[in-house]
Amino acid sequence: MALRFGPDVSTAETDYGTVLLDQRSGNYWELNPTGTLVVKTLLEGGDEAAAVDALVTEFDIDRARAEQDVTALMQELQKSGLAT
């Protein structure tokens, strides 16, 4: 599933990852490099499997751990109302 942020969510890449700002509430989240790679992959139209592949390739981590990380991030972004 590709990722889409709501119209009130701004993003900015930093030297340390990506910052997400919910303009409705003023809350912001900072994503580390792994979270940034997941979000970038999904925003570019990739699905969760592509995000897992990107993490395994880029960070040389175990596939099971990558799957857990992608699932957890997606759940948090949806729960917070930032993404659909």
C-alpha positions as CSV (number, residue, x, y, z in Angstrom):
1,M,0.0,0.0,0.0
2,A,1.4,3.4,-1.0
3,L,1.5,6.1,1.7
4,R,-0.2,9.4,1.6
5,F,0.0,12.1,4.2
6,G,-3.0,14.3,5.0
7,P,-3.2,17.8,3.5
8,D,-2.2,19.3,6.8
9,V,1.0,17.4,7.2
10,S,4.3,19.0,6.2
11,T,7.6,17.1,5.8
12,A,11.2,18.2,5.9
13,E,14.3,16.2,5.4
14,T,17.1,16.9,7.8
15,D,20.7,15.6,8.3
16,Y,19.2,13.1,10.8
17,G,16.1,11.9,9.0
18,T,12.7,13.5,8.3
19,V,10.5,15.7,10.4
20,L,6.7,15.5,10.1
21,L,4.5,18.4,11.2
22,D,0.8,18.1,11.8
23,Q,-0.3,21.7,11.2
24,R,-3.7,21.1,12.8
25,S,-2.3,20.2,16.2
26,G,1.2,21.6,16.0
27,N,2.6,18.2,16.9
28,Y,5.7,17.0,15.1
29,W,7.5,13.7,14.8
30,E,11.1,13.0,13.9
31,L,11.9,9.9,11.8
32,N,15.3,8.4,12.0
33,P,17.1,7.3,8.8
34,T,15.3,3.9,8.7
35,G,11.9,5.6,9.1
36,T,12.8,8.1,6.4
37,L,13.7,5.3,4.0
38,V,10.4,3.5,4.7
39,V,8.4,6.7,4.2
40,K,10.3,7.7,1.1
41,T,9.8,4.2,-0.5
42,L,6.0,4.3,0.3
43,L,5.6,7.9,-0.9
44,E,7.2,6.9,-4.2
45,G,4.5,4.3,-4.7
46,G,6.2,1.2,-3.2
47,D,4.4,-1.1,-1.0
48,E,5.3,-2.4,2.5
49,A,7.3,-5.3,0.9
50,A,9.4,-2.8,-1.1
51,A,10.0,-0.9,2.1
52,V,11.2,-4.0,3.8
53,D,13.5,-4.8,0.9
54,A,14.9,-1.3,1.0
55,L,15.7,-1.6,4.7
56,V,17.3,-5.0,4.4
57,T,19.5,-3.7,1.5
58,E,20.4,-0.3,2.9
59,F,21.0,-1.3,6.6
60,D,21.8,-5.0,6.3
61,I,19.3,-6.0,8.9
62,D,17.3,-9.2,9.4
63,R,14.2,-9.4,7.2
64,A,11.9,-10.2,10.2
65,R,13.1,-7.1,12.1
66,A,12.6,-5.0,8.9
67,E,9.0,-6.3,8.6
68,Q,8.3,-5.5,12.3
69,D,9.8,-1.9,11.9
70,V,7.7,-1.2,8.7
71,T,4.5,-2.5,10.3
72,A,5.1,-0.6,13.5
73,L,5.8,2.7,11.6
74,M,2.8,2.3,9.4
75,Q,0.5,1.6,12.4
76,E,1.8,4.7,14.2
77,L,1.4,7.0,11.2
78,Q,-2.1,5.8,10.7
79,K,-3.0,5.9,14.4
80,S,-1.7,9.5,14.7
81,G,-3.8,10.6,11.8
82,L,-0.8,11.6,9.7
83,A,-1.2,9.1,7.0
84,T,-3.8,7.2,5.1
